[in-house]
Amino acid sequence: MLIYNSQLKKLILPEYGRNVQQMVQHCMAIEDRDERNRCAHTIIAIMDNMLPEQRDEANHEQKLWDHLAIMSEFKLDVDYPVEIVEPSNLDTKPERIEYHLEPIKYRHYGKIIERMIDRAAQYPEGEERDALVMLLANHMKKSIYQINNEVVEDSKIFNDLAHYSHGVIRLNPETHALHEFQVAQQPGTGKKKKKK
């Protein structure tokens, strides 16, 4: 009768595979301490060969011995050459990161656009500010177009710009025109159907 992996016990550290897990189980069953120590060092050498890209890490040997202890569920009684991790340290959670959430007036534009408009409103009037405002307006139009794929009137973008900038930035739809955006067609597969 075949035994499938799905019927076997779940691997504790799957990156090492079932064979290494079975070696650890075998090592735990060895009664002679010296033989058990030799077996543990052999398993560490095998684990080291399986992940050679990690050899340059500062705590590489520590990590291997910790993994051996974890795979044995901390039941392997050998002379560890390093201080292994405590089982209680495996369940510790990192400290919660506080996020400073600020309200966004129009979510489809995002907070970064709001900040850029505030910065553009502080620029002195001139060519540089005009170029920045036009870039922002075109980006805003593209952002709306990505959401609803409908024609977006330039006057809507200009009104949003005026609202964001508290009336400092005002563009006239008669003198300013934004880019027109279209949905890009998906490229074909390049294969032509054969005629029958």
C-alpha positions in Angstrom: 0.0 0.0 0.0 1.3 3.4 -0.9 1.8 6.1 1.7 1.2 9.7 0.5 2.8 12.8 2.0 -0.7 14.1 2.8 -1.1 11.1 5.1 2.1 11.7 7.0 2.8 14.1 9.9 3.1 17.7 8.8 6.7 18.9 8.5 7.9 21.4 11.1 10.4 23.1 8.8 9.4 22.1 5.2 12.4 23.8 3.6 14.6 20.9 4.8 12.2 18.2 3.5 10.9 14.9 4.9 14.3 13.1 4.7 16.0 15.5 7.1 13.0 15.3 9.4 13.3 11.5 9.5 17.0 11.8 10.2 16.1 14.0 13.2 13.6 11.4 14.4 16.2 8.7 14.0 18.8 10.8 15.9 16.4 11.2 18.8 16.0 7.4 19.0 19.7 6.7 19.4 20.5 5.8 23.0 24.3 6.3 23.1 25.0 10.0 23.7 28.3 10.1 21.8 26.6 8.5 18.8 23.7 10.8 19.1 26.1 13.8 19.1 27.8 12.5 15.9 24.5 12.0 14.2 23.4 15.6 15.1 26.6 17.0 13.6 26.1 15.0 10.5 22.5 16.3 10.2 23.8 19.9 10.6 26.3 19.3 7.8 23.5 18.0 5.5 21.3 21.0 6.4 24.3 23.3 5.7 24.7 21.7 2.2 21.0 22.2 1.5 21.2 26.0 2.0 24.6 27.1 0.8 23.5 30.6 0.1 23.0 31.3 3.8 26.6 30.5 4.8 27.6 34.1 4.5 25.1 35.2 7.2 26.6 36.1 10.6 24.5 33.7 12.7 24.4 30.8 10.2 25.6 28.1 12.6 23.3 29.4 15.3 20.4 29.2 12.9 21.1 25.6 11.9 21.3 24.4 15.5 18.1 26.3 16.3 16.4 24.6 13.3 17.6 21.2 14.5 16.2 21.8 18.0 12.9 23.1 16.5 12.5 20.0 14.2 13.0 17.8 17.2 10.4 19.8 19.1 13.2 20.6 21.6 13.4 16.9 22.6 16.8 16.1 21.1 19.3 15.7 24.0 22.8 16.5 22.5 25.7 18.8 23.4 24.7 21.9 21.4 27.8 24.0 20.5 25.8 27.2 20.7 23.0 28.5 22.9 19.8 27.4 21.2 16.6 29.4 21.1 14.1 28.9 23.9 10.7 27.5 22.8 8.9 30.4 24.5 10.8 32.9 22.2 9.2 31.3 19.1 5.7 32.6 20.0 6.7 36.2 20.7 5.0 38.7 18.4 6.8 41.9 17.2 5.7 45.2 18.6 2.7 46.8 16.8 3.6 49.5 14.3 1.5 52.6 14.7 0.4 54.0 11.4 -0.5 57.7 11.1 -3.6 57.6 9.0 -4.8 60.9 7.6 -8.1 61.4 5.9 -8.0 61.5 2.1 -10.4 63.8 0.3 -10.6 61.8 -2.9 -9.3 58.2 -2.5 -8.8 57.7 -6.2 -6.0 60.3 -6.2 -4.3 59.3 -3.0 -2.5 61.1 -0.3 0.7 61.7 -2.3 -1.2 63.7 -5.0 -2.7 65.8 -2.2 0.8 66.6 -0.8 2.2 67.3 -4.3 -0.7 69.8 -4.9 0.0 71.5 -1.6 3.7 71.8 -2.6 2.8 73.1 -6.1 0.5 75.7 -4.5 3.5 77.1 -2.5 5.7 77.4 -5.7 6.1 81.0 -7.0 4.1 81.5 -10.2 6.1 80.8 -13.3 6.9 78.2 -16.0 8.2 75.6 -13.4 4.9 75.8 -11.4 2.8 75.7 -14.6 4.7 72.6 -15.8 4.3 70.9 -12.4 0.6 71.7 -12.3 0.0 70.3 -15.8 1.8 67.1 -14.8 -0.3 66.7 -11.7 -3.5 67.4 -13.6 -2.7 64.8 -16.3 -1.8 62.3 -13.6 -5.1 63.0 -11.8 -7.0 62.5 -15.1 -5.2 59.2 -15.6 -6.0 58.1 -12.1 -9.7 58.7 -12.6 -9.6 57.0 -16.0 -8.1 53.9 -14.5 -11.0 53.5 -12.2 -14.0 54.0 -14.5 -12.7 53.9 -18.1 -15.1 56.7 -19.1 -14.4 60.0 -20.6 -13.3 62.5 -17.9 -13.9 66.1 -18.5 -10.9 68.4 -18.0 -13.1 70.8 -16.0 -13.6 68.1 -13.4 -9.9 67.8 -12.9 -9.5 71.6 -12.8 -12.2 71.8 -10.1 -10.5 69.1 -8.0 -7.2 71.0 -8.4 -8.8 74.2 -7.2 -10.5 72.4 -4.3 -7.3 70.7 -3.2 -5.2 73.9 -3.4 -7.9 76.0 -1.6 -8.3 78.1 -4.8 -4.6 78.9 -5.3 -4.4 76.8 -8.5 -7.0 77.6 -11.0 -6.9 76.4 -14.6 -9.2 77.4 -17.4 -10.5 74.6 -19.6 -10.5 77.0 -22.6 -6.7 77.7 -22.3 -5.5 74.4 -20.9 -6.0 71.0 -22.3 -5.1 67.7 -20.7 -4.0 64.4 -22.5 -6.6 62.0 -23.7 -6.2 58.4 -22.3 -7.4 55.2 -23.8 -7.4 51.6 -22.7 -4.4 49.8 -24.4 -5.4 46.8 -26.4 -3.9 43.5 -25.4 -1.3 42.2 -27.8 -2.2 39.2 -29.8 -0.6 35.8 -29.4 1.1 36.1 -32.8 -0.4 32.8 -34.0 -2.7 32.8 -37.0 -5.5 30.3 -37.4 -5.1 27.8 -40.2 -7.7 27.9 -42.9 -9.6 24.7 -43.5 
